[in-house]
Amino acid sequence: MQVKNNSFPYPVLSSFTGDYINDAFDLDVEVINQFNQLYLNGTFKLTSPSIDKLIVENKAAYLVHVECGLTSFRKALTFKENTFKMPIERQLVKGKLEINGFVVAIEDIQSYSSQNFDEMYESLQFDINKGNILAVTDRIDAIIYEENEDYKDMTSIINIRKSDTEEYMKIDHETDKITIILPKNSYELYAQYAKSAFKEVIITNVIFPALIHVFAQVEYNKKEYEDNRWYQVLKEILEQSSVNIETIGDRGEAGYVVVQKLLHNPVMKSLDAIKMFSEAGEDE
């Protein structure tokens, strides 16, 4: 998103307008990849008493706008504080992120003025409409580095299959894949709803306990599994998020917590899904 100088009929604080003297607005942002999810950690740097006063009075707010030209992904969030952490699903973006920071009016503002206006606007007052931009940073381009395809995600190491004889779910992790074996009726329900709105419920009930079991085995029998491909993939994914697979459990963070991070908090998502369908049923 490229913001141009001729976009505004009123003073805007930016590096390219020259509408303010001695005031500045900037954004520092860092892109972090944790468990195949991106996070934008940002800090707005505003040195403008008049605009800062509007934010304190809840008449204006910080806004960050992110878009990816290759995937047409767009996302915008507003913040009262000058720091933020914005999550972005990794699979929704590719190549480069274009990041812009703004201060925007969140209500109509009458007779706005600033002692630091450029002499062209000196002593003038402006009516600012809700949604109007008051300040804008230079655009930041963040390159998204592609991951090794062999370690792209966990779908390559988890296999779910049906059993006509088993009565309960079983887990086999002795080969290159973690195989989850479901009884026939359970498997048919899984196949029917795996790509529906009940996806998170299925993840919580099937994949979540399987990975907890696997991490428990790794904790006490690491050398037995370190040559298996599923172990190598999990190790790589965790290392990308600064987690050492060898310290999980008694030597570090609990395995069930790490699994929740890997699956992006499936417990809460599954409960939200249940709540949504419960409320939908009550409305009928």
Stockholm file with secondary structure:
# STOCKHOLM 1.0

chainA/1-284         MQVKNNSFPYPVLSSFTGDYINDAFDLDVEVINQFNQLYLNGTFKLTSPSIDKLIVENKAAYLVHVECGLTSFRKALTFKENTFKMPIERQLVKGKLEINGFVVAIEDIQSYSSQNFDEMYESLQFDINKGNILAVTDRIDAIIYEENEDYKDMTSIINIRKSDTEEYMKIDHETDKITIILPKNSYELYAQYAKSAFKEVIITNVIFPALIHVFAQVEYNKKEYEDNRWYQVLKEILEQSSVNIETIGDRGEAGYVVVQKLLHNPVMKSLDAIKMFSEAGEDE
#=GR chainA/1-284 SS CCCCGGGCSSCCBSTTTCCBSSCEEEEEEEEEEETTEEEEEEEEEEECHHHHHHHHTTSEEEEEEEEETTTTEEEEEEESSSEEEEEEEGGGCCEEEEEEEEEEESSCEEEECCTTBCTTTTTCCEEECTTCEEEECCCEEEEECCCCGGGSCGGGTEEEEEESSCSSCEEECSSSSEEEEEEHHHHHHHHHHTTSTTHHHHIIIIIHHHHHHHHHHHHHHHHHHTTSHHHHHHHHHHHHTTCCGGGSSTTSSCHHHHHHHHTTSHHHHHHHHHHHHHHHHHHC
#=GC SS_cons         CCCCGGGCSSCCBSTTTCCBSSCEEEEEEEEEEETTEEEEEEEEEEECHHHHHHHHTTSEEEEEEEEETTTTEEEEEEESSSEEEEEEEGGGCCEEEEEEEEEEESSCEEEECCTTBCTTTTTCCEEECTTCEEEECCCEEEEECCCCGGGSCGGGTEEEEEESSCSSCEEECSSSSEEEEEEHHHHHHHHHHTTSTTHHHHIIIIIHHHHHHHHHHHHHHHHHHTTSHHHHHHHHHHHHTTCCGGGSSTTSSCHHHHHHHHTTSHHHHHHHHHHHHHHHHHHC
//
